Amino acid sequence: MGSSAGSASAVAANLAAAILGGETSGSIAGPASVMGVVGLKTTAGLVSRRGTVPVVLSIDSIGPIARTVRDAAVVLNAIAAPDPSDPQSDAGIRSQLPDYAAQLRPNGLRGVHLGVVREASLGAEATPLFDKALDDLRALGAVLVDAELPAEFSGKTFEDTFETWFFGELNDSLATYFASRRPNPTIHSVDDILAANRRLANPDRPLERMGQQLLQMAAAARRRPDSARRNATATIMELSNTKGLEPMLAKYAVEGFVSSVGPTSALNGPPPELPNIIWLASLSGGAPLISVPMGQVNRLPIGLVFISKRWSDASLLQWAYAYERRTHHRAAPPELPPAPSK
């Protein structure tokens, strides 16, 4: 699926009311935030991943990027459904899914207890915007509690472990995808893709200059022993179970957390530079997260982010809707001048 920057750009430019994106860690929330639109990373399995190539099947999700929270809710009504072919699908989906759009209320934050996570990546210029957003949440009736994420939820803290687990699942997903496309596929693995690219590449342009680094890393991960992958998976699962989202919610006695994703965090390089709250959502079994416009810093949009436990997508939409209705931070693109007459 890849990061959904193009999708978010199209929505921000009013070329579409909504577009679907895919997220492992930040690929919906990051682009939506810096483009000034709404991005909903759904609970992994709420929307079927059939026909896609999930990077990490156990946590990847499909969700809408839209101009407004209501648009995102309407899209989710259309795409949320159980799918027996998706291994994450049946575990938590009830026989009757809610009408996400019909549940939206301007008072959706009244009495909601939220933990406030201040990310170091936010930057000094964006901090006043975040403080103003917290004032707006209080005015809407939310009860806010200062919170800190465990130090382990950082892309840099366990980079090697995450890489082994991450690319191990990607290799499995690619093999499954290729096998499902045609009866006798000629390409079965990352190694096959790289070999084909080498055959087709210009001799003067090595693979490193063709955006192939991630595929090369995935190929290297395939050659690691099975024990390394099992150990990496066990480490991630233990982290989720003991210090992940649900233990954090219980620790602070809150229903969710609120933080921010902005230009200083989402545009500064690879996923490890993303705010740690995004890692918390991803590595807690693919929990949902929503970003809604919070204003601009140096004419660059910045997003307010809500996160809660798995299958709480309806609550996130309600919180984001209430905040959006009060603040109206989304800036529509300027009208283009008329085309010159021929």
Summary of the structure (lengths in Angstrom):
residues: 342
radius of gyration: 20.4
end to end distance: 40.9
largest distance: 67.7
contacts: 1167
relative contact order: 0.19
helix: 42%
strand: 15%
